[in-house]
């Protein structure tokens, strides 16, 4: 009976510790001025996705540390920058869903003994191909306009 209470509490405490450590890690990267360097490295990807560079910091965190951290930062960016078009917000969200947590996943792949370069390359290539495919679908569905499938679908009802 007691384990039913203590095990979930222990898990919540461990998760809280991880979140705090990751928060300080991101703050340390910003304090050391490493984030702008990483954002510059990420800028070709941002240009390829054709999204607002303001989102690159959150995208970077999501790609390296995971969906929940990057997603939370993206949600915050979306609130701070309501002028970013919905289509760009969707593209960043979809890309992050396809290609998140590369740092954690890479460490796991190293443990198994797989070739990290091949795994990362295939994963990123697949994500980019899917994003280009979605871009083409959006373009076809909207007749080349800047609206989004989601928006145009729900605005008709």
N, C-alpha and C positions, 0 to 999 in steps of 0.2 A: 504494500500500500504506500509506504513512504517513498519508494522509488518512483511511483507515478507522479509525485510532486517534485522530487529533487532532480530527476533526470531532465525534464523540460526546463527547469530553472537553471540548471548547469549549462545546458545548451544555449539558452538565451544570454547568459552571462558571457559565454565564450564568443558568441556572435557579436555581442556588444564590444568586447575587447578587440575583435578583428576590425570592426567598423571604426573604432576610435584610432587604432593603429593606422589603418588606411587613410583616414582623414588627416592625421598628422603627417603621413607620408606625402600626400598631395600638397599639404601646406608647406612642407619642407622643400618640395620641388619648386613651388612658387617662390619661396623665400630665397632659395639658392639661384633663382632666375634660370632654372633648367626648363621650366614649362615653355617659355618662348622658343627655346631651341628645339624642343620636341614638336612644337606646333609648326615650326618652319619645316621640319622633316616631314610632317604630316600634310603640309600645304599642297603637294601635288595630288594627294588623295582627295582633299577638299575641292580642289579645282576640277578633278575628274568627276566627282559626284555633282558638281555645280551647285554647291550649297554655300550659305553665308559663312565667311571665315570666323565670325563670332562663335560659331558652334564647334570650332576645332578643339578647343580646350576640353569640353565635355566629351566630345567624340574620342579624344585621346585617352581620357580616363576610362571610358567604357571599353575601348579596344584593349587597353592594357590590364585593367583591374576587374572588369566585369560589368554585366548588364545592369545590376541594381545600382551600382555607384554611378556609372555613366548615365543611366536613365534618370536618376534623381537629379544629376547636374543638368541634363538636357531639359527636364521639366522646369527647373529653375531658370535656365536660359530662355525658354519659351515664354515664361512669365515676364522676364526682364526685357525681352525684345519681341513685343507682340507684332511688330511690323514685318517679321520674317514670314514669308509666304508659307501657307499650310503645306504646299507640295514639298518645299525644302525640309520642313519639319518631318514630314513623312519619310522622305528619302534617308535622312540621318537616322531616324528611328529604325527603319527597315535594315539599313546597313549595319547598325549596331546589333540588331537581332541576329544577323547572319555572321557577324565577325566580332564577337565580344570575348573578353577575358583571354586574350592571347598570351599574356604573361603566365597566368595560372595554368592554362592548358598546355603551354609549352613545357612548363616544369613537369607536368604529369607525363607528357610524351617522352621527355628525357628519361624519366624513371623506367618507362617501358623499353626504351632503347631504340625508338624510331628515329628516322632522320628528320630533325627539326626543320631544316630548310625546305625540304619537300613538303612536309605537312603544312607549314605556314604559307608557303607559296601556293599550294593547291587551295587552301582555305581562303586566302585573300583573292586569288584569281576567281574562284567560284563566286565569292561575294560581289566582286566587281562585274562579272558577267550577269549575275542575277539583277544587279542594279540597272545595268544597261537594258536588260530585257524589260524590267518594270518601267523604265523611262520610255521605252518604245510603246509598251502597252498604254501608259498614260497618254502619250502623244496621240495614239490611234483613237483611244476612247474619248478624248476631249477635242479631237479635230485640230490638234496643234496649239490649243490655247494654254494659258498658264493655270487654268483651274485644275482641280484634282478629281480623280474618279470618286473618291469618298465624298467630297463636297458636292459635286454635280449629282451624284446618286441620291443623296439625302435632301438636296434642295428641291428636287422634283416633287417630293411627297408633301 
